[in-house]
């Protein structure tokens, strides 16, 4: 299971029947993104494999299935380098491959473009009204009061600025609400949920506060909201 924790920050779902049975060794943090021209593409199940001509040389990457064409310039972001990655669907082992999410680049196709209300660079419009009713907090308040709120139910409202679906059996959602403008605290928090959403959506999350969560491989969070339900 720990081998799959390394993919929390990418958009490749480890619960996929094909990929979940493959057990590569992950090498996180080198680099954060891969840019290059597409030399070859191969679709396999829910994924597209890309042979890229990058600045460092030819590399392979894999993203959610997308209509990418040979000759396009693409950027694969939030990458994790996998060594000796065996794709059972393709019946092929890649000595090295970068798993990540496809981002806009010259001629590229974005898998999840921000919706109306998001800034051009994918950043959120910070003006999101606070949730109403019992246990309602701004995100900055939850972060500031995390020790007192540990284990308690909170209701927060924010815009989805990052969405990593179906990793370890749950969706990983980053919300921002702009409350940092009136506070010294940050205004972005991780929410884990079984509810689906998409980038740019404004949602209300109800869940339990957890502090000092460490999933290994450098993925540690001083506070998050887990087992949450999402509503528009």
One Martini backbone bead per residue (centre of mass of N, CA, C, O) as a GRO file, in nm:
protein
  232
    1UNK     BB    1   0.055   0.063  -0.019
    2UNK     BB    2   0.295   0.267  -0.001
    3UNK     BB    3   0.344   0.280  -0.313
    4UNK     BB    4   0.069   0.450  -0.359
    5UNK     BB    5   0.120   0.718  -0.195
    6UNK     BB    6   0.303   0.864  -0.416
    7UNK     BB    7   0.022   0.941  -0.598
    8UNK     BB    8  -0.143   1.180  -0.470
    9UNK     BB    9  -0.027   1.424  -0.681
   10UNK     BB   10  -0.182   1.258  -0.900
   11UNK     BB   11  -0.404   1.151  -1.189
   12UNK     BB   12  -0.351   0.842  -1.109
   13UNK     BB   13  -0.532   0.560  -1.055
   14UNK     BB   14  -0.459   0.290  -0.839
   15UNK     BB   15  -0.751   0.136  -0.867
   16UNK     BB   16  -0.694   0.022  -1.117
   17UNK     BB   17  -0.700  -0.294  -1.221
   18UNK     BB   18  -0.429  -0.281  -1.375
   19UNK     BB   19  -0.242  -0.086  -1.195
   20UNK     BB   20  -0.281  -0.218  -0.912
   21UNK     BB   21  -0.105  -0.484  -1.001
   22UNK     BB   22   0.127  -0.288  -1.022
   23UNK     BB   23   0.482  -0.280  -0.883
   24UNK     BB   24   0.646  -0.017  -0.859
   25UNK     BB   25   0.915   0.209  -0.823
   26UNK     BB   26   0.927   0.510  -0.661
   27UNK     BB   27   1.054   0.856  -0.764
   28UNK     BB   28   1.031   1.138  -0.613
   29UNK     BB   29   1.102   1.485  -0.725
   30UNK     BB   30   1.196   1.403  -1.045
   31UNK     BB   31   1.050   1.619  -1.146
   32UNK     BB   32   0.761   1.819  -1.161
   33UNK     BB   33   0.807   1.839  -1.483
   34UNK     BB   34   0.722   1.761  -1.832
   35UNK     BB   35   0.862   1.867  -2.146
   36UNK     BB   36   0.729   1.814  -2.488
   37UNK     BB   37   0.736   1.631  -2.781
   38UNK     BB   38   0.535   1.429  -2.962
   39UNK     BB   39   0.622   1.101  -3.100
   40UNK     BB   40   0.418   0.910  -2.927
   41UNK     BB   41   0.114   0.709  -2.898
   42UNK     BB   42  -0.072   0.519  -2.631
   43UNK     BB   43  -0.356   0.339  -2.570
   44UNK     BB   44  -0.462   0.220  -2.226
   45UNK     BB   45  -0.748   0.232  -2.144
   46UNK     BB   46  -0.740   0.520  -1.928
   47UNK     BB   47  -0.464   0.566  -2.092
   48UNK     BB   48  -0.178   0.770  -2.197
   49UNK     BB   49   0.106   0.722  -2.385
   50UNK     BB   50   0.419   0.919  -2.395
   51UNK     BB   51   0.650   1.012  -2.638
   52UNK     BB   52   0.917   1.233  -2.555
   53UNK     BB   53   1.081   1.541  -2.646
   54UNK     BB   54   1.311   1.648  -2.435
   55UNK     BB   55   1.569   1.825  -2.303
   56UNK     BB   56   1.694   1.542  -2.176
   57UNK     BB   57   1.524   1.371  -2.377
   58UNK     BB   58   1.384   1.077  -2.414
   59UNK     BB   59   1.049   1.010  -2.292
   60UNK     BB   60   0.810   0.873  -2.066
   61UNK     BB   61   0.449   0.902  -2.034
   62UNK     BB   62   0.148   0.918  -1.814
   63UNK     BB   63  -0.207   0.961  -1.866
   64UNK     BB   64  -0.494   1.043  -1.903
   65UNK     BB   65  -0.701   1.009  -2.141
   66UNK     BB   66  -0.604   1.168  -2.458
   67UNK     BB   67  -0.611   1.379  -2.761
   68UNK     BB   68  -0.310   1.325  -2.857
   69UNK     BB   69  -0.061   1.443  -3.084
   70UNK     BB   70   0.167   1.430  -3.302
   71UNK     BB   71   0.371   1.729  -3.237
   72UNK     BB   72   0.297   1.810  -2.972
   73UNK     BB   73   0.302   2.029  -2.700
   74UNK     BB   74   0.374   1.923  -2.365
   75UNK     BB   75   0.258   1.897  -2.012
   76UNK     BB   76   0.370   1.715  -1.724
   77UNK     BB   77   0.241   1.712  -1.409
   78UNK     BB   78   0.305   1.590  -1.108
   79UNK     BB   79   0.543   1.391  -1.104
   80UNK     BB   80   0.633   1.035  -1.116
   81UNK     BB   81   0.897   0.819  -1.096
   82UNK     BB   82   0.921   0.508  -1.271
   83UNK     BB   83   1.066   0.195  -1.224
   84UNK     BB   84   1.002  -0.075  -1.390
   85UNK     BB   85   0.732  -0.047  -1.560
   86UNK     BB   86   0.445  -0.256  -1.580
   87UNK     BB   87   0.234  -0.314  -1.857
   88UNK     BB   88  -0.018  -0.536  -1.906
   89UNK     BB   89  -0.169  -0.418  -2.147
   90UNK     BB   90   0.105  -0.378  -2.329
   91UNK     BB   91   0.331  -0.574  -2.264
   92UNK     BB   92   0.531  -0.366  -2.096
   93UNK     BB   93   0.853  -0.236  -2.002
   94UNK     BB   94   0.958   0.052  -1.828
   95UNK     BB   95   1.244   0.177  -1.711
   96UNK     BB   96   1.105   0.475  -1.752
   97UNK     BB   97   0.833   0.674  -1.599
   98UNK     BB   98   0.592   0.938  -1.611
   99UNK     BB   99   0.351   1.025  -1.375
  100UNK     BB  100   0.055   1.232  -1.457
  101UNK     BB  101  -0.061   1.553  -1.563
  102UNK     BB  102  -0.220   1.727  -1.802
  103UNK     BB  103  -0.112   2.031  -1.939
  104UNK     BB  104  -0.095   2.321  -2.066
  105UNK     BB  105   0.034   2.378  -2.394
  106UNK     BB  106   0.159   2.394  -2.687
  107UNK     BB  107  -0.107   2.225  -2.830
  108UNK     BB  108  -0.249   2.124  -2.589
  109UNK     BB  109  -0.443   1.913  -2.369
  110UNK     BB  110  -0.673   1.949  -2.126
  111UNK     BB  111  -0.829   1.757  -1.882
  112UNK     BB  112  -0.885   2.010  -1.654
  113UNK     BB  113  -1.039   2.280  -1.692
  114UNK     BB  114  -1.127   2.559  -1.576
  115UNK     BB  115  -1.385   2.724  -1.479
  116UNK     BB  116  -1.579   2.959  -1.433
  117UNK     BB  117  -1.389   3.188  -1.214
  118UNK     BB  118  -1.122   3.119  -1.303
  119UNK     BB  119  -0.818   3.166  -1.363
  120UNK     BB  120  -0.597   3.133  -1.622
  121UNK     BB  121  -0.386   2.968  -1.420
  122UNK     BB  122  -0.603   2.809  -1.218
  123UNK     BB  123  -0.679   2.999  -1.017
  124UNK     BB  124  -0.872   3.120  -0.772
  125UNK     BB  125  -1.145   3.269  -0.671
  126UNK     BB  126  -1.149   3.400  -0.341
  127UNK     BB  127  -1.469   3.467  -0.348
  128UNK     BB  128  -1.597   3.279  -0.086
  129UNK     BB  129  -1.849   3.196   0.091
  130UNK     BB  130  -1.943   3.112   0.383
  131UNK     BB  131  -2.069   2.886   0.553
  132UNK     BB  132  -2.369   2.765   0.692
  133UNK     BB  133  -2.426   2.706   1.013
  134UNK     BB  134  -2.333   2.456   1.182
  135UNK     BB  135  -1.987   2.424   1.188
  136UNK     BB  136  -1.894   2.686   1.053
  137UNK     BB  137  -1.607   2.765   0.840
  138UNK     BB  138  -1.326   2.877   0.757
  139UNK     BB  139  -1.027   2.776   0.650
  140UNK     BB  140  -0.856   2.955   0.837
  141UNK     BB  141  -0.998   2.861   1.099
  142UNK     BB  142  -0.925   2.563   1.086
  143UNK     BB  143  -0.620   2.604   1.087
  144UNK     BB  144  -0.604   2.773   1.355
  145UNK     BB  145  -0.813   2.544   1.514
  146UNK     BB  146  -0.714   2.243   1.485
  147UNK     BB  147  -0.671   2.140   1.779
  148UNK     BB  148  -0.972   2.191   1.873
  149UNK     BB  149  -1.097   2.028   1.605
  150UNK     BB  150  -1.010   1.759   1.658
  151UNK     BB  151  -1.257   1.524   1.548
  152UNK     BB  152  -1.441   1.734   1.425
  153UNK     BB  153  -1.709   1.880   1.276
  154UNK     BB  154  -1.710   2.047   0.959
  155UNK     BB  155  -1.792   2.346   0.760
  156UNK     BB  156  -1.696   2.414   0.421
  157UNK     BB  157  -1.608   2.664   0.169
  158UNK     BB  158  -1.494   2.612  -0.179
  159UNK     BB  159  -1.250   2.597  -0.424
  160UNK     BB  160  -1.134   2.394  -0.672
  161UNK     BB  161  -0.764   2.350  -0.727
  162UNK     BB  162  -0.755   2.029  -0.670
  163UNK     BB  163  -0.784   1.693  -0.839
  164UNK     BB  164  -0.764   1.350  -0.705
  165UNK     BB  165  -0.880   1.063  -0.822
  166UNK     BB  166  -0.882   0.758  -0.698
  167UNK     BB  167  -0.699   0.734  -0.417
  168UNK     BB  168  -0.720   0.499  -0.198
  169UNK     BB  169  -1.049   0.516  -0.235
  170UNK     BB  170  -1.025   0.835  -0.295
  171UNK     BB  171  -1.071   1.182  -0.293
  172UNK     BB  172  -0.854   1.468  -0.368
  173UNK     BB  173  -0.922   1.792  -0.224
  174UNK     BB  174  -0.863   2.132  -0.298
  175UNK     BB  175  -0.935   2.421  -0.098
  176UNK     BB  176  -1.057   2.763  -0.151
  177UNK     BB  177  -1.174   3.107  -0.001
  178UNK     BB  178  -0.999   3.382   0.080
  179UNK     BB  179  -0.952   3.410   0.407
  180UNK     BB  180  -0.653   3.524   0.417
  181UNK     BB  181  -0.722   3.831   0.392
  182UNK     BB  182  -0.825   3.807   0.721
  183UNK     BB  183  -0.554   3.632   0.763
  184UNK     BB  184  -0.252   3.459   0.854
  185UNK     BB  185  -0.372   3.224   0.724
  186UNK     BB  186  -0.433   2.996   0.526
  187UNK     BB  187  -0.675   2.895   0.232
  188UNK     BB  188  -0.581   2.582   0.217
  189UNK     BB  189  -0.733   2.249   0.183
  190UNK     BB  190  -0.765   1.915   0.253
  191UNK     BB  191  -0.996   1.677   0.100
  192UNK     BB  192  -1.160   1.377   0.177
  193UNK     BB  193  -1.355   1.173  -0.065
  194UNK     BB  194  -1.637   1.018  -0.248
  195UNK     BB  195  -1.688   1.265  -0.392
  196UNK     BB  196  -1.748   1.438  -0.678
  197UNK     BB  197  -1.555   1.661  -0.894
  198UNK     BB  198  -1.410   1.983  -1.007
  199UNK     BB  199  -1.248   2.216  -1.142
  200UNK     BB  200  -1.387   2.527  -1.004
  201UNK     BB  201  -1.564   2.434  -0.799
  202UNK     BB  202  -1.819   2.509  -0.563
  203UNK     BB  203  -1.806   2.378  -0.227
  204UNK     BB  204  -1.949   2.181   0.037
  205UNK     BB  205  -1.784   2.061   0.332
  206UNK     BB  206  -1.832   1.759   0.534
  207UNK     BB  207  -1.614   1.690   0.816
  208UNK     BB  208  -1.319   1.566   0.963
  209UNK     BB  209  -1.070   1.656   1.170
  210UNK     BB  210  -0.715   1.633   1.091
  211UNK     BB  211  -0.398   1.595   1.240
  212UNK     BB  212  -0.093   1.513   1.151
  213UNK     BB  213  -0.072   1.392   0.855
  214UNK     BB  214   0.117   1.091   0.749
  215UNK     BB  215   0.183   0.922   0.427
  216UNK     BB  216   0.444   0.966   0.326
  217UNK     BB  217   0.678   1.073   0.097
  218UNK     BB  218   0.614   1.388   0.203
  219UNK     BB  219   0.297   1.351   0.285
  220UNK     BB  220   0.215   1.621   0.486
  221UNK     BB  221  -0.045   1.733   0.728
  222UNK     BB  222  -0.156   1.948   0.971
  223UNK     BB  223  -0.437   1.957   0.801
  224UNK     BB  224  -0.763   1.795   0.755
  225UNK     BB  225  -1.052   1.675   0.570
  226UNK     BB  226  -1.241   1.386   0.637
  227UNK     BB  227  -1.502   1.211   0.527
  228UNK     BB  228  -1.645   1.377   0.308
  229UNK     BB  229  -1.903   1.584   0.193
  230UNK     BB  230  -2.042   1.706  -0.116
  231UNK     BB  231  -2.176   2.033  -0.208
  232UNK     BB  232  -2.289   2.307  -0.392
   0.00000   0.00000   0.00000
